[in-house]
């Protein structure tokens, strides 16, 4: 039980880090890059499993 709580905390920290990184490095070009990667993942069905 303790292990799963630590893992959950770790996952939350990763999400916060990713959000902060996105905010600090935001640009229209970055949004377009993310959008194109998303479209490619959907069309090739290579998204998260």
C-alpha distance matrix in Angstrom:
0.0 3.8 5.4 5.3 6.5 8.8 10.0 10.8 12.6 14.4 15.5 16.8 18.7 20.2 21.4 23.0 24.6 26.0 27.4 28.9 30.5 31.9 33.4 34.9 36.5 37.4 40.7 42.4 42.4 38.7 38.3 40.8 39.0 35.7 37.6 39.4 36.2 34.7 37.9 38.0 34.4 35.2 38.5 37.4 34.2 32.3 29.7 25.9 24.8
3.8 0.0 3.8 5.5 5.1 6.3 8.6 9.9 10.7 12.4 14.3 15.4 16.7 18.5 20.2 21.3 22.6 24.5 25.9 27.1 28.6 30.5 31.8 33.0 34.7 36.0 39.4 41.4 41.4 37.6 37.5 40.2 38.3 35.2 37.4 39.2 36.1 34.8 38.2 38.3 34.8 35.9 39.3 38.2 35.2 33.0 30.3 26.6 25.9
5.4 3.8 0.0 3.8 5.4 5.2 6.1 8.6 9.9 10.5 12.3 14.3 15.3 16.5 18.5 20.1 21.0 22.6 24.5 25.7 26.9 28.7 30.4 31.5 32.9 34.3 37.5 39.5 39.2 35.4 35.4 37.9 35.8 32.8 35.1 36.6 33.4 32.3 35.7 35.5 32.0 33.3 36.6 35.2 32.3 30.0 27.5 23.8 23.0
5.3 5.5 3.8 0.0 3.8 5.4 4.9 6.1 8.6 9.7 10.4 12.3 14.2 15.2 16.5 18.4 19.8 21.0 22.6 24.3 25.6 27.0 28.7 30.2 31.5 32.5 35.7 37.3 37.3 33.5 33.2 35.6 33.8 30.5 32.5 34.3 31.1 29.7 33.0 33.0 29.5 30.5 33.9 32.8 29.7 27.7 24.9 21.2 20.5
6.5 5.1 5.4 3.8 0.0 3.8 5.4 5.1 6.2 8.6 9.8 10.6 12.4 14.3 15.5 16.6 18.4 20.1 21.2 22.6 24.4 25.9 27.1 28.6 30.3 31.4 34.7 36.6 36.8 33.1 32.7 35.5 33.9 30.6 32.7 34.8 31.8 30.4 33.8 34.2 30.8 31.8 35.4 34.5 31.6 29.5 26.5 22.9 22.7
8.8 6.3 5.2 5.4 3.8 0.0 3.8 5.4 5.1 6.1 8.6 9.9 10.5 12.4 14.4 15.3 16.4 18.4 20.0 21.0 22.4 24.4 25.8 26.8 28.5 29.9 33.4 35.5 35.5 31.7 31.8 34.6 32.7 29.7 32.1 34.0 30.9 30.0 33.5 33.6 30.4 31.8 35.3 34.3 31.6 29.2 26.3 22.8 22.9
10.0 8.6 6.1 4.9 5.4 3.8 0.0 3.8 5.4 5.0 6.2 8.7 9.8 10.6 12.5 14.3 15.2 16.5 18.5 19.9 21.0 22.6 24.5 25.7 26.9 28.2 31.4 33.3 33.1 29.3 29.3 31.9 29.9 26.8 29.2 30.9 27.7 26.7 30.2 30.2 26.9 28.3 31.7 30.6 27.9 25.4 22.6 19.1 19.1
10.8 9.9 8.6 6.1 5.1 5.4 3.8 0.0 3.8 5.4 5.0 6.2 8.6 9.9 10.7 12.4 14.2 15.4 16.6 18.4 19.9 21.2 22.7 24.4 25.8 26.7 30.0 31.7 31.9 28.1 27.7 30.4 28.9 25.5 27.7 29.7 26.8 25.5 28.9 29.4 26.1 27.2 30.8 30.1 27.3 25.2 22.0 18.6 18.9
12.6 10.7 9.9 8.6 6.2 5.1 5.4 3.8 0.0 3.8 5.4 5.1 6.2 8.7 10.0 10.6 12.3 14.3 15.4 16.5 18.3 20.0 21.1 22.4 24.3 25.5 29.0 31.1 31.4 27.6 27.6 30.6 29.0 25.9 28.3 30.6 27.8 26.7 30.3 30.9 27.9 29.2 32.8 32.2 29.6 27.4 24.2 20.9 21.8
14.4 12.4 10.5 9.7 8.6 6.1 5.0 5.4 3.8 0.0 3.8 5.4 5.1 6.3 8.8 9.9 10.5 12.4 14.3 15.3 16.4 18.4 20.0 21.0 22.5 24.0 27.4 29.6 29.5 25.7 26.0 28.8 26.9 24.0 26.7 28.6 25.6 24.9 28.6 28.8 25.9 27.6 31.0 30.2 27.9 25.3 22.3 19.2 20.1
15.5 14.3 12.3 10.4 9.8 8.6 6.2 5.0 5.4 3.8 0.0 3.8 5.4 5.1 6.3 8.7 9.9 10.6 12.4 14.3 15.3 16.6 18.5 20.0 21.1 22.1 25.4 27.2 27.2 23.3 23.3 26.0 24.2 21.1 23.5 25.5 22.6 21.6 25.2 25.6 22.6 24.1 27.6 26.9 24.5 22.1 18.9 15.8 17.0
16.8 15.4 14.3 12.3 10.6 9.9 8.7 6.2 5.1 5.4 3.8 0.0 3.8 5.4 5.1 6.2 8.6 9.9 10.6 12.3 14.2 15.4 16.6 18.3 20.0 20.8 24.2 26.2 26.6 22.9 22.6 25.7 24.4 21.2 23.5 26.0 23.5 22.3 25.9 26.8 24.0 25.3 28.9 28.7 26.4 24.2 20.8 18.0 19.6
18.7 16.7 15.3 14.2 12.4 10.5 9.8 8.6 6.2 5.1 5.4 3.8 0.0 3.8 5.5 5.1 6.1 8.6 9.9 10.5 12.1 14.2 15.3 16.3 18.2 19.6 23.2 25.6 25.9 22.1 22.5 25.6 24.1 21.3 24.1 26.3 23.8 23.2 27.0 27.6 25.1 26.8 30.3 29.9 28.0 25.5 22.3 19.7 21.5
20.2 18.5 16.5 15.2 14.3 12.4 10.6 9.9 8.7 6.3 5.1 5.4 3.8 0.0 3.8 5.5 5.0 6.1 8.6 9.8 10.4 12.2 14.2 15.2 16.4 17.8 21.1 23.3 23.2 19.4 19.9 22.7 20.9 18.2 21.1 23.1 20.4 20.0 23.8 24.1 21.7 23.6 27.0 26.5 24.7 22.0 19.0 16.6 18.7
21.4 20.2 18.5 16.5 15.5 14.4 12.5 10.7 10.0 8.8 6.3 5.1 5.5 3.8 0.0 3.8 5.4 5.1 6.1 8.5 9.8 10.5 12.3 14.2 15.3 16.0 19.3 21.2 21.5 17.8 17.6 20.7 19.3 16.3 18.8 21.2 18.9 18.0 21.8 22.6 20.3 21.8 25.3 25.3 23.4 21.2 17.9 15.7 18.1
23.0 21.3 20.1 18.4 16.6 15.3 14.3 12.4 10.6 9.9 8.7 6.2 5.1 5.5 3.8 0.0 3.8 5.5 5.1 6.1 8.5 9.9 10.5 12.2 14.2 15.1 18.7 21.1 21.8 18.2 18.2 21.6 20.6 17.9 20.5 23.2 21.2 20.5 24.3 25.4 23.4 24.8 28.3 28.5 26.8 24.7 21.3 19.4 21.9
24.6 22.6 21.0 19.8 18.4 16.4 15.2 14.2 12.3 10.5 9.9 8.6 6.1 5.0 5.4 3.8 0.0 3.8 5.5 5.1 6.1 8.6 9.9 10.5 12.1 13.9 17.5 20.2 20.3 16.7 17.6 20.8 19.3 17.0 20.2 22.4 20.3 20.3 24.1 24.7 23.0 25.0 28.2 28.1 26.8 24.2 21.3 19.5 22.2
26.0 24.5 22.6 21.0 20.1 18.4 16.5 15.4 14.3 12.4 10.6 9.9 8.6 6.1 5.1 5.5 3.8 0.0 3.8 5.5 5.1 6.1 8.7 9.9 10.5 11.7 15.0 17.3 17.3 13.5 14.2 17.3 15.7 13.3 16.4 18.6 16.5 16.5 20.3 21.0 19.3 21.3 24.5 24.5 23.4 21.0 18.0 16.7 19.7
27.4 25.9 24.5 22.6 21.2 20.0 18.5 16.6 15.4 14.3 12.4 10.6 9.9 8.6 6.1 5.1 5.5 3.8 0.0 3.8 5.4 5.1 6.2 8.6 10.0 10.2 13.7 16.0 16.8 13.3 13.2 16.8 16.1 13.5 16.1 18.9 17.5 17.0 20.6 21.9 20.5 22.0 25.3 25.8 24.7 22.7 19.5 18.5 21.6
28.9 27.1 25.7 24.3 22.6 21.0 19.9 18.4 16.5 15.3 14.3 12.3 10.5 9.8 8.5 6.1 5.1 5.5 3.8 0.0 3.8 5.4 5.1 6.1 8.6 9.8 13.6 16.5 17.4 14.1 14.8 18.4 17.7 15.8 18.6 21.3 20.0 20.0 23.5 24.7 23.6 25.3 28.4 28.9 28.0 25.8 22.8 21.8 24.9
30.5 28.6 26.9 25.6 24.4 22.4 21.0 19.9 18.3 16.4 15.3 14.2 12.1 10.4 9.8 8.5 6.1 5.1 5.4 3.8 0.0 3.8 5.5 5.2 6.1 8.3 11.8 14.8 14.9 11.6 13.1 16.4 15.1 13.7 17.0 19.1 17.8 18.4 21.9 22.7 21.8 24.0 26.8 27.0 26.5 24.1 21.5 20.8 24.1
31.9 30.5 28.7 27.0 25.9 24.4 22.6 21.2 20.0 18.4 16.6 15.4 14.2 12.2 10.5 9.9 8.6 6.1 5.1 5.4 3.8 0.0 3.8 5.5 5.2 5.6 9.0 11.6 12.1 8.7 9.6 13.0 12.3 10.7 13.7 16.2 15.3 15.7 19.0 20.2 19.6 21.5 24.2 24.9 24.5 22.5 19.8 19.6 23.2
33.4 31.8 30.4 28.7 27.1 25.8 24.5 22.7 21.1 20.0 18.5 16.6 15.3 14.2 12.3 10.5 9.9 8.7 6.2 5.1 5.5 3.8 0.0 3.8 5.5 5.3 9.0 11.9 13.4 10.7 11.1 14.8 14.9 13.6 16.0 18.8 18.5 18.6 21.7 23.3 22.9 24.4 27.2 28.2 27.8 26.0 23.2 22.9 26.4
34.9 33.0 31.5 30.2 28.6 26.8 25.7 24.4 22.4 21.0 20.0 18.3 16.3 15.2 14.2 12.2 10.5 9.9 8.6 6.1 5.2 5.5 3.8 0.0 3.8 5.9 9.3 12.9 13.7 11.4 12.9 16.3 16.0 15.3 18.2 20.5 20.0 20.8 23.9 25.1 24.9 26.8 29.4 30.0 29.9 27.8 25.3 25.0 28.5
36.5 34.7 32.9 31.5 30.3 28.5 26.9 25.8 24.3 22.5 21.1 20.0 18.2 16.4 15.3 14.2 12.1 10.5 10.0 8.6 6.1 5.2 5.5 3.8 0.0 3.8 6.5 10.1 10.3 8.0 10.3 13.3 12.7 12.7 15.6 17.5 17.2 18.5 21.3 22.3 22.5 24.6 26.9 27.5 27.8 25.7 23.5 23.8 27.4
37.4 36.0 34.3 32.5 31.4 29.9 28.2 26.7 25.5 24.0 22.1 20.8 19.6 17.8 16.0 15.1 13.9 11.7 10.2 9.8 8.3 5.6 5.3 5.9 3.8 0.0 3.8 7.1 8.3 6.4 7.5 10.8 11.2 11.1 13.3 15.7 16.0 16.9 19.4 20.9 21.4 23.0 25.2 26.4 26.7 25.0 22.7 23.3 27.0
40.7 39.4 37.5 35.7 34.7 33.4 31.4 30.0 29.0 27.4 25.4 24.2 23.2 21.1 19.3 18.7 17.5 15.0 13.7 13.6 11.8 9.0 9.0 9.3 6.5 3.8 0.0 3.8 5.3 5.1 6.4 8.7 9.9 10.8 12.4 14.4 15.5 16.7 18.6 20.2 21.3 22.8 24.6 25.9 26.7 25.3 23.4 24.6 28.4
42.4 41.4 39.5 37.3 36.6 35.5 33.3 31.7 31.1 29.6 27.2 26.2 25.6 23.3 21.2 21.1 20.2 17.3 16.0 16.5 14.8 11.6 11.9 12.9 10.1 7.1 3.8 0.0 3.8 5.4 5.1 6.2 8.6 9.9 10.5 12.3 14.3 15.3 16.5 18.4 20.0 21.1 22.5 24.3 25.3 24.4 22.8 24.4 28.2
42.4 41.4 39.2 37.3 36.8 35.5 33.1 31.9 31.4 29.5 27.2 26.6 25.9 23.2 21.5 21.8 20.3 17.3 16.8 17.4 14.9 12.1 13.4 13.7 10.3 8.3 5.3 3.8 0.0 3.8 5.4 5.1 6.1 8.7 9.8 10.5 12.3 14.2 15.3 16.5 18.3 20.0 21.1 22.4 23.8 22.6 21.4 23.3 27.0
38.7 37.6 35.4 33.5 33.1 31.7 29.3 28.1 27.6 25.7 23.3 22.9 22.1 19.4 17.8 18.2 16.7 13.5 13.3 14.1 11.6 8.7 10.7 11.4 8.0 6.4 5.1 5.4 3.8 0.0 3.8 5.4 5.0 6.2 8.5 9.9 10.6 12.3 14.3 15.4 16.5 18.4 20.0 21.1 22.0 20.5 18.9 20.3 24.1
38.3 37.5 35.4 33.2 32.7 31.8 29.3 27.7 27.6 26.0 23.3 22.6 22.5 19.9 17.6 18.2 17.6 14.2 13.2 14.8 13.1 9.6 11.1 12.9 10.3 7.5 6.4 5.1 5.4 3.8 0.0 3.8 5.4 5.1 6.1 8.6 9.9 10.5 12.3 14.2 15.3 16.5 18.3 19.9 20.6 19.6 17.8 19.3 23.1
40.8 40.2 37.9 35.6 35.5 34.6 31.9 30.4 30.6 28.8 26.0 25.7 25.6 22.7 20.7 21.6 20.8 17.3 16.8 18.4 16.4 13.0 14.8 16.3 13.3 10.8 8.7 6.2 5.1 5.4 3.8 0.0 3.8 5.4 5.0 6.1 8.6 9.7 10.5 12.2 14.1 15.3 16.4 18.2 19.5 18.8 17.5 19.8 23.4
39.0 38.3 35.8 33.8 33.9 32.7 29.9 28.9 29.0 26.9 24.2 24.4 24.1 20.9 19.3 20.6 19.3 15.7 16.1 17.7 15.1 12.3 14.9 16.0 12.7 11.2 9.9 8.6 6.1 5.0 5.4 3.8 0.0 3.8 5.4 5.2 6.2 8.6 10.0 10.6 12.3 14.3 15.5 16.5 17.8 16.5 15.5 17.7 21.4
35.7 35.2 32.8 30.5 30.6 29.7 26.8 25.5 25.9 24.0 21.1 21.2 21.3 18.2 16.3 17.9 17.0 13.3 13.5 15.8 13.7 10.7 13.6 15.3 12.7 11.1 10.8 9.9 8.7 6.2 5.1 5.4 3.8 0.0 3.8 5.5 5.1 6.1 8.7 9.9 10.5 12.3 14.3 15.3 15.9 14.6 12.9 14.7 18.4
37.6 37.4 35.1 32.5 32.7 32.1 29.2 27.7 28.3 26.7 23.5 23.5 24.1 21.1 18.8 20.5 20.2 16.4 16.1 18.6 17.0 13.7 16.0 18.2 15.6 13.3 12.4 10.5 9.8 8.5 6.1 5.0 5.4 3.8 0.0 3.8 5.5 5.0 6.2 8.6 9.9 10.6 12.3 14.2 15.0 14.6 13.1 15.5 19.0
39.4 39.2 36.6 34.3 34.8 34.0 30.9 29.7 30.6 28.6 25.5 26.0 26.3 23.1 21.2 23.2 22.4 18.6 18.9 21.3 19.1 16.2 18.8 20.5 17.5 15.7 14.4 12.3 10.5 9.9 8.6 6.1 5.2 5.5 3.8 0.0 3.8 5.3 5.1 6.2 8.6 9.9 10.6 12.1 13.8 13.3 12.8 15.8 19.1
36.2 36.1 33.4 31.1 31.8 30.9 27.7 26.8 27.8 25.6 22.6 23.5 23.8 20.4 18.9 21.2 20.3 16.5 17.5 20.0 17.8 15.3 18.5 20.0 17.2 16.0 15.5 14.3 12.3 10.6 9.9 8.6 6.2 5.1 5.5 3.8 0.0 3.8 5.5 5.1 6.1 8.6 10.0 10.5 11.7 10.4 9.7 12.5 15.9
34.7 34.8 32.3 29.7 30.4 30.0 26.7 25.5 26.7 24.9 21.6 22.3 23.2 20.0 18.0 20.5 20.3 16.5 17.0 20.0 18.4 15.7 18.6 20.8 18.5 16.9 16.7 15.3 14.2 12.3 10.5 9.7 8.6 6.1 5.0 5.3 3.8 0.0 3.8 5.4 5.1 6.2 8.6 10.0 10.2 9.7 8.1 10.8 14.2
37.9 38.2 35.7 33.0 33.8 33.5 30.2 28.9 30.3 28.6 25.2 25.9 27.0 23.8 21.8 24.3 24.1 20.3 20.6 23.5 21.9 19.0 21.7 23.9 21.3 19.4 18.6 16.5 15.3 14.3 12.3 10.5 10.0 8.7 6.2 5.1 5.5 3.8 0.0 3.8 5.5 5.2 6.1 8.5 9.6 10.3 9.8 13.2 16.1
38.0 38.3 35.5 33.0 34.2 33.6 30.2 29.4 30.9 28.8 25.6 26.8 27.6 24.1 22.6 25.4 24.7 21.0 21.9 24.7 22.7 20.2 23.3 25.1 22.3 20.9 20.2 18.4 16.5 15.4 14.2 12.2 10.6 9.9 8.6 6.2 5.1 5.4 3.8 0.0 3.8 5.5 5.2 6.0 8.1 8.1 8.9 12.5 15.2
34.4 34.8 32.0 29.5 30.8 30.4 26.9 26.1 27.9 25.9 22.6 24.0 25.1 21.7 20.3 23.4 23.0 19.3 20.5 23.6 21.8 19.6 22.9 24.9 22.5 21.4 21.3 20.0 18.3 16.5 15.3 14.1 12.3 10.5 9.9 8.6 6.1 5.1 5.5 3.8 0.0 3.8 5.6 5.3 5.6 4.9 5.0 8.7 11.4
35.2 35.9 33.3 30.5 31.8 31.8 28.3 27.2 29.2 27.6 24.1 25.3 26.8 23.6 21.8 24.8 25.0 21.3 22.0 25.3 24.0 21.5 24.4 26.8 24.6 23.0 22.8 21.1 20.0 18.4 16.5 15.3 14.3 12.3 10.6 9.9 8.6 6.2 5.2 5.5 3.8 0.0 3.8 5.6 5.0 6.7 6.4 9.8 12.0
38.5 39.3 36.6 33.9 35.4 35.3 31.7 30.8 32.8 31.0 27.6 28.9 30.3 27.0 25.3 28.3 28.2 24.5 25.3 28.4 26.8 24.2 27.2 29.4 26.9 25.2 24.6 22.5 21.1 20.0 18.3 16.4 15.5 14.3 12.3 10.6 10.0 8.6 6.1 5.2 5.6 3.8 0.0 3.8 5.5 7.9 9.2 12.9 14.6
37.4 38.2 35.2 32.8 34.5 34.3 30.6 30.1 32.2 30.2 26.9 28.7 29.9 26.5 25.3 28.5 28.1 24.5 25.8 28.9 27.0 24.9 28.2 30.0 27.5 26.4 25.9 24.3 22.4 21.1 19.9 18.2 16.5 15.3 14.2 12.1 10.5 10.0 8.5 6.0 5.3 5.6 3.8 0.0 3.8 5.4 8.1 11.7 12.9
34.2 35.2 32.3 29.7 31.6 31.6 27.9 27.3 29.6 27.9 24.5 26.4 28.0 24.7 23.4 26.8 26.8 23.4 24.7 28.0 26.5 24.5 27.8 29.9 27.8 26.7 26.7 25.3 23.8 22.0 20.6 19.5 17.8 15.9 15.0 13.8 11.7 10.2 9.6 8.1 5.6 5.0 5.5 3.8 0.0 3.8 5.7 8.8 9.6
32.3 33.0 30.0 27.7 29.5 29.2 25.4 25.2 27.4 25.3 22.1 24.2 25.5 22.0 21.2 24.7 24.2 21.0 22.7 25.8 24.1 22.5 26.0 27.8 25.7 25.0 25.3 24.4 22.6 20.5 19.6 18.8 16.5 14.6 14.6 13.3 10.4 9.7 10.3 8.1 4.9 6.7 7.9 5.4 3.8 0.0 3.8 6.8 8.0
29.7 30.3 27.5 24.9 26.5 26.3 22.6 22.0 24.2 22.3 18.9 20.8 22.3 19.0 17.9 21.3 21.3 18.0 19.5 22.8 21.5 19.8 23.2 25.3 23.5 22.7 23.4 22.8 21.4 18.9 17.8 17.5 15.5 12.9 13.1 12.8 9.7 8.1 9.8 8.9 5.0 6.4 9.2 8.1 5.7 3.8 0.0 3.8 6.4
25.9 26.6 23.8 21.2 22.9 22.8 19.1 18.6 20.9 19.2 15.8 18.0 19.7 16.6 15.7 19.4 19.5 16.7 18.5 21.8 20.8 19.6 22.9 25.0 23.8 23.3 24.6 24.4 23.3 20.3 19.3 19.8 17.7 14.7 15.5 15.8 12.5 10.8 13.2 12.5 8.7 9.8 12.9 11.7 8.8 6.8 3.8 0.0 3.8
24.8 25.9 23.0 20.5 22.7 22.9 19.1 18.9 21.8 20.1 17.0 19.6 21.5 18.7 18.1 21.9 22.2 19.7 21.6 24.9 24.1 23.2 26.4 28.5 27.4 27.0 28.4 28.2 27.0 24.1 23.1 23.4 21.4 18.4 19.0 19.1 15.9 14.2 16.1 15.2 11.4 12.0 14.6 12.9 9.6 8.0 6.4 3.8 0.0
